[in-house]
Amino acid sequence: QIREQLPGYLDGATQLCTTRCVLKELESLGKALYGAKLIAQRFQVRNCSHHKDPVSGSACLLSMIEEGNPHHFFIATQDQDLANKVKKKAGVPLLFIIQNTMVLDKPSPKSLVFVQKLQTNQLVPEHQKQSIVQLKEKEGLAKQEGEKRRKRKRAGGPNPLSCLKKKKKKTQEGQEPSAEKKKRRKRKRNR
């Protein structure tokens, strides 16, 4: 149920483990999950805080990843309710099985926000951020709310309505077009 990354987690060393509460729950479910119980008994058993009065397996696993997951646990489960609760916690990878294939779920939005916050705090410490703001204000480089940049106008093409072909006037059948045509003025364009 739980996969723990050991301190040398960069080299990929992992260890499968479970808790006493999970084993007790599998035992209580009877013969239907006897094979799962035998497999889970092979894993290392981690000590949980409820060894005297066991709780459900999902509640026990959630208690193991409290306080920022300091032991770098992965949670492997098919329980959708437990998976949704795990996704609400930052920094807890989730494994599940789809058609005989183990799948590592994509990081939850909460985990992504946590990582971004962690990275920005590592790049510039808080006291340096404050001194940067003070220096910008001193030099007059701080953004002022009243100032707005002027937008440059881009060169555009001709007006699309001026490119349309002119419509011919329909003459009535009884009238012939007059010989005298009205003179049209041509406008000169100033450029």
C-alpha positions in Angstrom: 0.0 0.0 0.0 2.8 2.5 0.7 6.0 2.8 -1.2 8.8 4.7 0.6 11.7 6.4 -1.0 14.8 5.9 1.0 17.2 8.8 1.8 19.2 8.1 -1.5 16.0 8.7 -3.5 18.0 10.1 -6.4 19.3 6.7 -7.3 15.8 5.2 -7.4 16.0 3.0 -4.3 12.5 2.3 -3.2 11.0 0.0 -0.7 7.4 -1.4 -0.5 5.8 -1.2 2.9 2.4 -1.3 4.6 1.0 -0.8 8.1 -0.6 -3.0 10.7 -3.9 -1.3 10.3 -4.0 -2.3 6.6 -3.1 -5.9 7.4 -5.8 -6.0 10.1 -8.4 -4.7 7.6 -7.4 -7.3 5.0 -7.7 -10.0 7.6 -11.1 -8.8 8.7 -12.4 -8.9 5.0 -12.0 -12.7 5.0 -11.3 -15.2 2.2 -12.2 -12.8 -0.7 -8.9 -10.9 -0.2 -6.8 -13.7 1.2 -4.3 -13.4 -1.7 -3.9 -9.7 -1.2 -3.3 -10.3 2.5 -0.5 -12.8 1.7 1.1 -10.3 -0.7 0.9 -7.4 1.8 2.4 -9.6 4.6 5.6 -9.8 2.5 6.1 -6.0 2.7 7.9 -4.2 5.5 5.5 -3.2 8.2 5.8 0.4 9.2 4.8 1.5 12.7 1.7 3.6 12.8 0.3 5.6 15.7 -2.7 3.3 16.2 -1.1 0.0 17.1 -3.4 -0.5 20.1 -6.7 0.3 18.4 -6.4 -0.2 14.6 -8.4 2.1 12.3 -9.4 1.6 8.6 -6.5 1.2 6.1 -7.3 4.5 4.3 -7.4 6.5 7.6 -4.0 4.9 8.6 -2.4 5.7 5.3 -3.6 9.3 5.4 -2.1 9.6 8.9 1.3 8.4 7.6 1.5 11.2 5.1 0.6 14.0 7.5 2.9 17.0 8.1 4.4 17.4 4.6 5.2 13.7 4.0 8.7 13.8 5.6 9.5 10.1 4.8 8.7 10.7 1.0 5.9 8.1 0.9 4.0 7.2 -2.3 0.5 6.0 -1.9 -0.6 3.0 -4.0 -4.4 2.5 -3.9 -7.4 1.6 -6.0 -9.8 3.3 -3.5 -11.1 6.4 -5.3 -12.1 8.1 -2.1 -8.6 7.7 -0.6 -7.0 8.9 -3.9 -9.1 12.1 -3.9 -8.0 12.8 -0.3 -4.3 12.2 -1.2 -4.6 14.6 -4.2 -5.5 17.3 -1.7 -2.2 17.0 0.0 0.9 18.6 -1.5 3.9 16.4 -2.3 2.4 12.9 -2.1 2.7 10.9 -5.4 -0.2 8.6 -6.2 0.1 5.1 -7.8 -2.8 3.0 -9.1 -3.3 0.1 -11.5 -5.1 0.3 -14.8 -5.5 -3.0 -16.8 -2.4 -4.7 -15.2 -0.3 -1.6 -15.6 1.0 0.5 -12.7 0.4 4.2 -13.4 2.0 7.2 -11.5 -0.7 9.9 -11.4 0.2 13.4 -12.6 1.0 15.9 -9.8 -2.0 17.5 -8.2 -2.5 21.3 -8.6 -1.8 21.6 -4.9 1.6 19.9 -5.4 2.4 22.2 -8.4 1.6 25.3 -6.4 3.7 24.1 -3.5 6.7 23.4 -5.7 6.5 26.8 -7.4 6.4 28.5 -4.0 9.3 26.4 -2.8 11.4 27.3 -5.9 10.8 31.0 -5.7 11.7 31.0 -2.0 14.9 29.2 -2.7 15.9 31.6 -5.5 15.6 34.8 -3.5 15.4 34.8 0.3 12.7 36.9 1.9 15.1 39.5 3.4 16.7 40.0 -0.1 13.2 40.5 -1.6 12.5 43.3 0.9 15.9 45.0 0.2 15.2 44.8 -3.6 11.9 46.5 -3.1 13.5 49.3 -1.0 16.2 49.9 -3.5 13.7 50.1 -6.4 11.7 52.7 -4.5 14.9 54.6 -3.7 15.9 54.7 -7.3 12.4 55.5 -8.6 12.2 52.2 -10.5 9.2 50.9 -8.6 6.0 50.5 -10.7 3.6 53.3 -10.2 -0.1 52.6 -10.6 -0.9 55.9 -12.4 1.5 55.4 -15.3 0.3 53.6 -18.3 2.4 52.8 -21.4 1.1 54.3 -24.6 0.2 51.7 -27.2 1.8 52.0 -30.5 -0.4 51.9 -33.5 0.5 49.4 -36.0 0.4 50.0 -39.8 -2.7 48.4 -41.1 -4.0 47.6 -44.6 -6.7 49.3 -46.5 -10.2 49.5 -45.1 -11.9 46.2 -46.2 -15.1 48.1 -47.1 -13.3 50.3 -49.6 -12.1 47.3 -51.5 -15.6 46.1 -52.4 -16.7 46.3 -56.0 -19.4 48.9 -56.7 -22.9 47.7 -57.5 -24.3 48.7 -60.9 -27.6 50.5 -60.9 -30.5 48.6 -62.6 -32.2 50.5 -65.4 -35.8 50.2 -66.0 -36.8 48.5 -69.3 -38.8 51.4 -70.7 -36.0 53.9 -70.3 -32.8 54.2 -72.2 -29.8 55.3 -70.5 -29.3 59.0 -71.1 -26.5 60.0 -73.4 -25.3 62.6 -71.0 -23.5 61.0 -68.2 -22.9 62.9 -65.1 -19.3 63.8 -64.7 -17.7 62.2 -61.8 -15.2 64.0 -59.8 -12.1 62.1 -59.0 -10.7 62.8 -55.6 -7.0 63.0 -55.3 -5.5 61.2 -52.3 -2.9 63.0 -50.2 -0.3 60.8 -49.0 
